[in-house]
Amino acid sequence: MNTDIVFDAFVVRNDEQGFRSGVESLRMDQLPDGNVTIRVLYSGVNYKDGLASTPKGKIVRRYPFIPGIDLAGTVVESSHPSYKEGDAVLCTGYNLGVSHEGGYSQYARLNGDWLLPLPKGLTLQEAMGIGTAGFTAALSVASLLQNGITPEDGPVLVTGATGGVGSFSVSILSKLGFEVVAATGKASTQGNWLKKIGAHKVITREEAAVETKGVLSTEKWAAVIDPVGGAQLSALLKHVKYNGAIALSGLTGGGGFDATVYPFILRGVKLLGIDSVFCEMKTRKEIWCKLANEWKPDSALESGIHVHTLNELPVILGDILEGKATGRSIISL
């Protein structure tokens, strides 16, 4: 491969000149080691990417660094037995964009074991429209189904519903026949959009997490998909129905919460941790196959995807950290 190729990448630096970030021109020999080189066409914007764009996020541990925890593109060079030049592939999770240079670059080099062939039924743009956020949402839905939650059990609450994980959860659950209640801090401005992608009802986040006296409260939710975490989780647990479950995948609301054992031992409530980073490849392939077919979140893909350029990335990352993001933003490379 031509090592003289010059390409653009979004780079964060932290040295004697201080912390800074921006688009830079790089050469192929500046990419990290790996057995597959990819021409990246799209990458997604996730909360973790926002954290990587600031030293306070404590995601990036060495500089200079290229963030971006997911990517989709075509193979341009490979010594990996499963991939050849021209293959359409995607990558979410593993060490991409955390300890290994990520997707905010027109070229990426990585371990082929992290890759997934583009599933039939998805374009590269759709794959990154879904990305880590949609994959996490699908894992959350799968976890509820595996724990016996059905549409007949009653409404499912989705917190942080206008975000990436939240909006895809609304879309997928609705497609599977669930009654979806969407909770958001943007109920007055984004309520109609949430209903458009599948929410039966939209409530404020304050309504979803009303603090009540006592160790338990009225049974409202058959299940909850919660990409927010933090203090509100304590209130949510009190309202989950008997044998219900909460699928927890995020910490935009904080990393800690107070709770008692009572929801677990008196109602059999299950708290299900969702990890999209090191999810085993067998499960990863099964979930992506569903996302390309019967679980394809058409409503969210049709109206919730915003495409931006690499130069717009600093603003988009700032918005996601400040809670201003709606739907899913992807970067076209």
Secondary structure as UniProt FT lines:
FT   TURN            3..4
FT   STRAND          6..15
FT   TURN            16..17
FT   STRAND          18..27
FT   HELIX           28..30
FT   STRAND          36..44
FT   HELIX           47..52
FT   HELIX           55..57
FT   STRAND          70..78
FT   TURN            81..82
FT   TURN            85..86
FT   STRAND          88..92
FT   TURN            94..95
FT   TURN            97..99
FT   STRAND          107..110
FT   HELIX           112..114
FT   STRAND          116..117
FT   TURN            120..121
FT   HELIX           124..146
FT   TURN            147..148
FT   HELIX           151..153
FT   STRAND          156..158
FT   TURN            161..162
FT   HELIX           164..175
FT   TURN            176..177
FT   STRAND          180..184
FT   TURN            185..186
FT   HELIX           187..196
FT   TURN            197..198
FT   STRAND          201..204
FT   HELIX           205..208
FT   STRAND          221..226
FT   TURN            230..231
FT   HELIX           232..238
FT   STRAND          240..248
FT   TURN            252..253
FT   HELIX           262..266
FT   STRAND          270..273
FT   HELIX           281..292
FT   TURN            293..295
FT   HELIX           298..303
FT   STRAND          305..309
FT   HELIX           310..312
FT   HELIX           313..321
FT   TURN            322..323
FT   STRAND          328..332
//
